[in-house]
């Protein structure tokens, strides 16, 4: 990856203060080009491909489309949850096309200026491809891992950062790998430091990821739900265990003292798909920001109220829907997107109608925070109506019944 680097940054839930030496970046104009918009920006995760490094290259739009396909049409679980994302291109023209960044630039300011013009900053991610050839003077291969802040290495240069079909398809998969870092906080599963034997003990910061650990006690391994009882722990790094989740030595560019869940995975080599543990982490991260209940509303009738929801469905659809009144589940409404409630179901007084949507995907085995369970509630009150003789009309006959009964004690 000597020619290009990818940076995934800014903005899930962190306000970033710009820290850099030069003056604030001067932007002459911007243009939003939708690539794959699935819904409202405030109810999706917005992935925004940015034009840095391209100048006026006609390759920009083609590369943005290529990255969109690489991220959301090919690799599970992202392709299964494509409907939970918007993907767009933000094209920016700068007053100084060759503006160079220092190696320590906090690129959150760039995201705030560009992404924030079109999308909510607390649920958007900027994707940047920057030339890191000798002309660009970049450091190569570096990227920020934290959503909300990342460091960009390299420069704006006239030579565009190309992602051409065919020859550079591996780099599109590198975008997927970097997405694992920036979006889901996954660690590298690469063994050794540039191929050398590294016997250093990993630093504490290297083990804070969902897919790396220093723990060898089977009962305490964070991905123990994925390890079969017949799989030895630690797990031998040979081909007989290539298809199982275990505890394989080497990760975070260390050869000793730290372990990964699979022999091979996207976070080790882009030739492989995400392993089961990484897929689980991605799905849980999606549900931190998106609820599958896209909208909800109630239609009130004379004697029946209908509660409705519209869902964002994964593919295949693994959502289960249940409806409750005051905590009691009504089986006949299971799986339905609407729930008809008649007065006969509600005694006089206040009640809570709730819909529970649970994703039963096989991608997730361990969800202690119930991230994959989302609810919507309505507070309703059933008040007595003054049709005391139940003839379908409220008139003087009802008044006289009321007057006759006034003051009497109920039995």
C-alpha positions in Angstrom: 0.0 0.0 0.0 2.9 2.3 -0.7 0.8 4.5 -3.1 -2.3 5.1 -1.0 -3.5 5.4 2.5 -7.1 5.3 3.8 -8.3 7.2 6.8 -11.6 6.7 8.5 -12.6 9.5 10.9 -14.8 11.7 12.6 -17.7 12.0 14.0 -19.7 9.5 16.0 -20.6 11.3 19.1 -17.4 13.2 19.7 -17.0 16.9 19.3 -13.5 17.6 17.9 -11.4 20.7 18.3 -9.0 21.4 15.5 -5.4 21.2 16.3 -2.9 22.1 13.6 -0.3 24.6 12.7 -1.6 26.3 9.6 -4.7 28.5 9.3 -8.2 27.0 9.1 -8.7 25.2 5.7 -10.3 27.6 3.2 -13.0 25.8 1.2 -14.2 27.6 -2.0 -17.2 25.3 -2.6 -18.7 21.9 -2.0 -21.0 19.5 -3.8 -22.9 16.6 -2.4 -23.3 13.6 -4.7 -25.6 10.8 -3.4 -24.3 7.3 -4.1 -26.6 5.0 -2.1 -29.1 6.8 0.1 -31.4 4.4 2.0 -33.2 6.8 4.3 -33.2 9.8 6.5 -29.7 11.0 7.5 -30.7 11.3 11.2 -31.8 7.6 11.2 -28.8 6.1 9.4 -25.1 5.9 9.7 -23.7 8.2 7.0 -20.5 7.1 5.3 -19.1 10.0 3.3 -16.4 9.5 0.7 -14.3 12.7 0.4 -12.4 14.2 -2.5 -9.1 14.9 -0.8 -6.1 13.9 -3.1 -8.1 13.9 -6.3 -8.0 17.5 -7.4 -10.2 17.8 -10.5 -9.8 14.1 -11.5 -12.7 12.5 -13.3 -11.7 9.3 -11.4 -13.3 10.5 -8.2 -16.9 9.5 -8.9 -15.8 6.1 -10.3 -13.7 5.4 -7.2 -16.5 6.5 -4.8 -18.9 4.0 -6.5 -16.3 1.3 -6.3 -15.7 1.8 -2.6 -19.5 1.8 -2.0 -19.7 -1.6 -3.7 -16.7 -2.9 -1.8 -18.1 -1.9 1.5 -21.8 -2.6 1.2 -22.4 -5.1 -1.6 -19.7 -7.7 -1.0 -18.5 -8.2 2.5 -20.8 -9.6 5.3 -22.1 -8.3 7.6 -21.9 -4.9 6.0 -23.8 -6.1 2.9 -26.5 -7.6 5.2 -27.0 -4.2 6.9 -26.6 -2.0 3.8 -30.1 -0.5 4.5 -28.7 0.9 7.8 -26.2 3.1 5.9 -26.2 6.1 3.6 -23.2 6.5 1.3 -22.4 9.8 -0.4 -19.6 11.7 -2.0 -18.7 15.2 -0.8 -16.6 17.0 -3.4 -14.7 20.1 -2.2 -12.8 22.8 -4.0 -10.1 24.4 -1.9 -8.6 27.9 -2.2 -5.2 26.2 -2.1 -5.3 22.8 -3.9 -1.8 21.8 -2.7 -2.5 22.7 1.0 -0.2 20.4 3.0 -1.0 18.9 6.4 1.4 18.5 9.2 1.9 14.9 10.3 0.0 15.6 13.5 -3.1 17.3 12.0 -6.3 16.5 13.8 -8.6 16.0 10.8 -11.8 16.4 12.8 -11.9 20.1 11.7 -12.0 18.9 8.1 -14.9 16.6 8.9 -16.8 19.3 10.8 -16.5 21.6 7.9 -17.4 19.2 5.1 -19.5 16.3 6.5 -21.3 18.6 8.9 -22.6 20.6 6.0 -24.8 17.8 4.8 -25.1 15.2 7.6 -25.5 15.0 11.4 -22.0 14.9 12.7 -22.8 12.6 15.6 -23.7 9.7 13.2 -21.4 10.2 10.2 -18.0 8.9 9.1 -15.7 10.4 6.6 -13.7 8.1 4.3 -10.6 9.6 2.9 -8.1 8.2 0.3 -4.9 10.2 0.1 -1.9 9.8 -2.1 1.1 8.8 0.0 3.7 8.4 -2.8 7.0 10.2 -2.7 5.3 13.2 -4.3 2.9 13.5 -1.5 5.4 13.0 1.3 3.0 10.9 3.3 3.9 8.4 6.0 1.9 5.6 4.4 -0.3 3.1 6.0 -1.3 5.1 9.0 -4.9 5.7 10.1 -6.8 6.8 13.1 -8.7 4.2 15.0 -11.1 6.3 17.1 -14.4 7.5 15.8 -14.5 11.2 16.4 -10.9 11.9 15.8 -8.2 10.6 13.5 -4.8 11.7 12.2 -4.2 12.2 8.5 -0.7 11.6 7.2 0.1 12.9 3.7 -0.7 15.9 1.6 -3.1 17.3 -0.9 -1.4 16.7 -4.2 -2.3 17.1 -7.9 -1.9 13.4 -8.5 -5.2 11.7 -7.6 -5.4 8.8 -5.2 -6.8 6.2 -7.7 -8.9 3.2 -6.9 -9.1 1.7 -10.3 -11.2 -1.4 -11.0 -9.2 -4.6 -11.4 -5.6 -3.6 -10.6 -6.4 -1.8 -7.4 -9.4 -3.9 -6.2 -7.2 -5.1 -3.3 -7.1 -1.5 -2.1 -10.9 -1.4 -2.1 -10.7 -4.3 0.3 -8.2 -2.2 2.3 -11.0 0.3 2.7 -13.1 -2.5 4.3 -10.2 -3.3 6.6 -9.8 0.3 7.6 -13.6 0.5 8.1 -13.2 -2.3 10.7 -10.7 -0.1 12.6 -12.5 3.3 12.3 -16.1 2.2 12.7 -16.0 -0.9 14.9 -12.8 -0.3 16.9 -11.3 -3.6 15.7 -7.6 -4.2 16.2 -5.1 -5.4 13.7 -4.6 -9.2 13.8 -1.3 -8.9 11.9 1.5 -10.9 13.5 5.0 -9.5 14.1 6.4 -6.1 13.2 7.0 -5.9 9.5 7.5 -9.6 9.4 10.1 -9.7 12.1 9.9 -11.8 15.3 8.7 -9.6 18.1 8.9 -10.9 21.6 7.8 -7.7 23.4 4.8 -7.9 25.6 1.9 -5.9 24.1 1.0 -2.6 25.7 -2.3 -2.1 27.5 -3.7 -0.1 24.6 -3.2 -3.0 22.2 -5.7 -5.2 24.0 -8.8 -2.9 24.2 -10.3 -4.3 21.0 -13.1 -6.8 20.5 -10.8 -9.1 18.5 -7.6 -9.1 20.6 -6.8 -10.3 24.1 -4.0 -11.4 26.4 -6.4 -13.7 28.4 -5.9 -17.5 28.0 -8.5 -18.7 30.5 -11.3 -20.1 28.3 -14.0 -18.9 30.8 -12.8 -15.3 30.6 -12.0 -14.9 26.8 -14.3 -12.2 25.5 -15.3 -14.2 22.5 -15.8 -17.5 24.4 -19.4 -17.8 23.0 -17.8 -18.6 19.6 -15.3 -21.2 20.8 -16.4 -24.8 20.6 -15.7 -27.0 23.7 -13.6 -29.3 21.4 -11.3 -26.4 20.3 -8.0 -26.3 22.3 -7.1 -23.0 24.0 -4.6 -21.6 23.0 -5.3 -22.9 19.5 -2.6 -24.3 17.2 -1.9 -22.1 14.2 -2.2 -24.8 11.6 -4.7 -25.5 8.8 -6.7 -28.0 10.7 -8.1 -25.2 12.7 -8.5 -22.6 9.9 -12.3 -22.7 10.0 -12.9 -22.4 13.7 -12.9 -19.6 16.2 -10.3 -20.2 18.9 -7.3 -18.4 20.5 -4.5 -18.0 18.0 -1.2 -16.5 19.1 -0.2 -13.2 17.5 -2.1 -9.9 16.9 -1.6 -6.1 16.9 1.8 -6.7 15.2 3.0 -8.7 18.1 4.1 -12.3 17.8 3.9 -13.2 21.5 1.7 -12.4 24.4 -1.5 -11.4 22.6 -4.1 -13.5 20.8 -6.7 -13.2 18.0 -9.9 -15.2 17.4 -9.3 -16.8 13.9 -6.3 -18.1 12.0 -7.1 -15.6 9.2 -9.5 -12.7 9.0 -10.0 -9.4 7.2 -8.3 -7.7 10.1 -5.2 -9.8 9.4 -5.2 -9.9 5.6 -7.7 -8.4 3.1 -7.7 -11.7 1.2 -10.1 -13.1 3.8 -13.6 -12.1 5.1 -14.3 -10.8 8.5 -14.2 -13.6 11.1 -17.2 -14.3 13.3 -15.9 -12.2 16.2 -15.3 -9.1 14.0 -18.7 -9.6 12.3 -20.4 -9.6 15.7 -18.6 -6.4 16.7 -19.6 -4.6 13.5 -23.3 -5.5 14.0 -23.3 -4.4 17.6 -21.7 -1.1 16.6 -24.4 -0.6 14.0 -27.1 -1.0 16.6 -25.4 1.6 18.8 -26.4 4.3 16.3 -29.4 2.9 14.4 -32.7 1.5 15.5 -34.6 -0.8 13.0 -37.8 1.1 13.9 -37.6 3.7 11.2 -40.9 5.4 12.1 -44.0 4.8 14.2 -47.5 6.2 14.4 -50.9 5.5 15.7 -54.3 5.9 14.0 -57.1 6.5 16.5 -60.6 5.4 15.6 -63.9 5.4 17.5 -63.4 2.1 19.2 -60.1 0.8 17.8 -56.7 2.3 17.7 -54.1 0.9 15.3 -50.4 1.2 16.2 -47.9 1.0 13.3 -44.2 0.8 12.7 -42.0 0.9 9.6 -38.8 -1.2 9.8 -35.3 -1.1 8.4 -34.8 -4.7 7.5 -31.4 -6.4 7.3 -31.0 -8.9 4.4 -32.0 -11.6 5.0 -34.6 -10.2 7.4 -33.8 -11.5 10.9 -36.1 -9.1 12.9 -38.7 -10.4 15.2 -41.6 -8.2 16.3 -43.8 -8.6 19.4 -46.5 -6.3 20.8 -47.4 -5.8 24.5 -50.0 -4.1 26.6 -48.9 -3.3 30.1 -46.1 -5.9 29.8 -48.4 -8.7 28.5 -47.5 -10.0 25.1 -50.2 -10.7 22.5 -49.2 -13.7 20.4 -51.7 -13.0 17.6 -49.8 -9.8 16.7 -46.3 -11.5 16.7 -44.3 -10.4 13.6 -46.8 -7.8 12.5 -46.0 -4.2 11.6 -49.3 -3.0 13.1 -51.3 -3.8 16.2 -55.1 -3.1 16.5 -56.2 -2.4 20.0 -59.9 -2.3 20.8 -61.5 -0.8 23.9 -62.3 -4.2 25.1 -58.6 -4.9 25.6 -58.2 -1.9 27.8 -59.9 -1.4 31.2 -60.6 2.2 32.1 -57.4 4.0 33.0 -53.8 4.5 31.7 -52.0 1.9 29.8 -48.7 1.3 27.9 -48.6 -0.2 24.5 -45.1 -1.4 23.5 -43.6 -2.9 20.4 -40.3 -4.9 20.8 -38.1 -5.4 17.8 -35.3 -8.0 18.3 -32.7 -8.9 15.7 -32.1 -12.6 15.9 -29.1 -12.6 13.5 -26.6 -15.4 13.7 -23.9 -12.8 13.5 -24.3 -12.1 17.2 -24.1 -14.6 20.1 -23.2 -12.3 22.9 -25.2 -9.1 23.5 -25.2 -8.4 27.2 -26.2 -4.7 26.6 -29.3 -5.8 24.5 -28.1 -3.6 21.7 -30.1 -5.7 19.2 -33.4 -5.1 21.1 -35.2 -1.8 20.4 -38.6 -0.7 21.6 -41.2 1.9 21.0 -43.9 2.9 23.5 -47.2 4.7 23.4 -49.1 5.9 26.5 -52.9 5.6 26.1 -55.8 6.3 28.4 -59.2 4.6 28.1 -61.8 6.9 29.5 -65.4 5.9 30.0 -67.8 7.3 27.4 -71.2 8.7 28.4 -73.3 6.3 26.3 -74.6 4.7 29.4 -77.5 2.8 27.7 -75.2 1.6 24.9 -77.5 2.6 22.1 -74.7 4.1 20.1 -75.6 7.7 20.7 -75.0 10.2 23.6 -78.3 12.0 24.3 -80.7 13.0 27.1 -81.5 9.4 27.9 -77.9 8.9 29.0 -78.1 12.1 31.0 -81.2 10.9 32.9 -79.4 7.5 33.6 -76.5 9.5 34.9 -78.6 11.7 37.1 -80.5 8.7 38.5 -77.3 7.0 39.4 -75.5 10.1 40.7 -74.4 9.7 44.3 -75.0 5.9 44.5 -72.2 3.6 45.6 -70.9 1.0 43.2 -71.4 -2.6 44.3 
